[in-house]
Amino acid sequence: QVQLVESGGGSVQAGGSLRLSCAASGYAVSSNYMGWFRQSPGNGREGVAAIYAGFARLYADSVKGRFTISLDNAKNTVYLQMNSLKSEDTAMYYCAADSRPLAFPRYRDNWSAPTLYGDWGQGTQVTVSS
């Protein structure tokens, strides 16, 4: 059974940084694909960043150049380094994964769709004050 546990959220001022972690069990983080999503009140779940087979990284336009997704196979953990945070980054952040095989071209075109992911963490809150 897959379990994903996020940590690292908190409150920070605009311009600051946070690093989120997603520790996985029952799933090897580089074996297929994983993503970070966020959701703020009244909005749908938005894809932020994703990593495919441990090497291909994908980002939403709103975070390109500010956020970096990475993983540590030894710790079986995926990270989201968030720099130059803005108030609009305030949201609950979720880690997601799925073990169903999917060819990269199709994944690249659809990575931000929440329906592609069958396993989710409980979320960690990020609050950015201006």
C-alpha positions in Angstrom: 0.0 0.0 0.0 1.3 3.4 -1.0 1.7 6.0 1.6 2.9 9.6 1.0 3.6 12.0 3.8 4.3 15.6 3.2 6.2 18.0 5.6 8.0 21.3 5.5 5.1 23.7 5.1 4.8 26.8 7.2 4.4 30.6 7.2 7.0 32.8 5.4 7.2 36.3 4.1 7.1 37.1 0.4 10.5 36.6 -1.1 11.4 33.8 1.3 11.9 30.1 0.7 10.6 26.8 1.9 11.4 23.2 1.1 8.6 20.6 1.1 9.3 16.9 1.5 7.3 13.9 0.5 8.4 10.7 2.1 7.0 7.6 0.2 6.5 4.1 1.4 5.2 1.2 -0.7 6.4 3.1 -3.8 9.9 3.9 -5.2 10.0 7.6 -6.0 12.0 7.1 -9.3 10.0 4.2 -10.5 7.3 6.0 -12.3 6.0 9.6 -11.9 5.2 11.9 -9.0 3.8 15.4 -8.7 3.3 18.3 -6.4 -0.1 20.0 -6.5 -1.6 22.9 -4.6 -5.1 24.0 -3.7 -6.4 27.2 -2.2 -9.9 27.8 -0.9 -12.4 28.0 -3.7 -10.0 26.8 -6.4 -9.3 23.4 -8.0 -6.2 21.4 -7.5 -3.4 22.9 -9.6 -0.3 21.0 -10.8 2.9 22.7 -9.6 5.7 20.4 -10.6 6.3 16.8 -11.5 9.1 14.3 -12.1 9.0 11.4 -14.5 11.1 8.3 -14.0 13.4 10.2 -11.7 14.8 12.5 -14.4 12.3 14.5 -16.5 11.1 17.6 -14.6 8.0 19.5 -15.5 6.7 22.8 -14.1 3.7 25.1 -14.2 4.5 28.4 -15.9 3.6 30.2 -12.6 6.5 28.6 -10.8 9.2 28.1 -13.4 12.5 29.6 -12.3 11.4 29.7 -8.7 10.5 26.1 -7.7 12.6 23.0 -8.2 11.5 19.4 -7.8 14.1 16.8 -6.9 14.3 13.4 -5.3 16.6 11.3 -3.1 16.4 7.6 -3.9 18.2 6.6 -0.7 15.6 8.4 1.4 12.8 7.6 -1.0 11.7 11.2 -0.8 10.7 13.9 -3.3 11.3 17.5 -2.5 9.9 20.8 -3.7 12.3 23.7 -3.2 10.3 26.9 -3.3 12.2 30.2 -3.7 11.1 33.8 -4.2 7.7 32.9 -2.7 4.7 35.1 -3.5 1.4 35.6 -1.7 -0.3 33.8 -4.5 1.7 30.7 -3.7 -0.4 30.4 -0.5 -2.2 27.0 -0.6 -2.3 23.5 0.7 0.4 21.5 -1.1 -0.1 17.8 -1.9 2.3 15.1 -3.1 0.9 12.6 -5.6 2.0 9.4 -7.3 0.8 6.6 -9.5 2.3 3.3 -10.4 0.4 2.7 -13.6 2.7 2.9 -16.6 2.4 5.9 -18.9 4.6 6.8 -21.9 6.4 10.0 -21.4 4.9 11.9 -24.3 1.4 11.4 -22.9 2.6 12.2 -19.4 4.3 15.3 -20.5 1.1 16.6 -22.1 -1.1 15.7 -19.1 1.1 15.8 -16.0 -1.0 18.5 -14.3 -4.2 16.5 -14.4 -5.1 15.3 -10.9 -6.9 12.3 -12.4 -3.5 10.8 -13.5 -2.5 10.2 -9.9 -4.1 7.5 -7.7 -2.2 8.1 -4.5 -2.1 11.3 -2.5 -0.7 12.6 0.7 -2.6 14.5 3.3 -1.1 17.9 2.4 1.0 20.5 4.1 0.0 24.2 4.3 2.1 27.0 2.9 1.2 30.6 3.8 3.1 33.5 2.3 2.5 36.9 3.7 3.2 40.1 1.8 
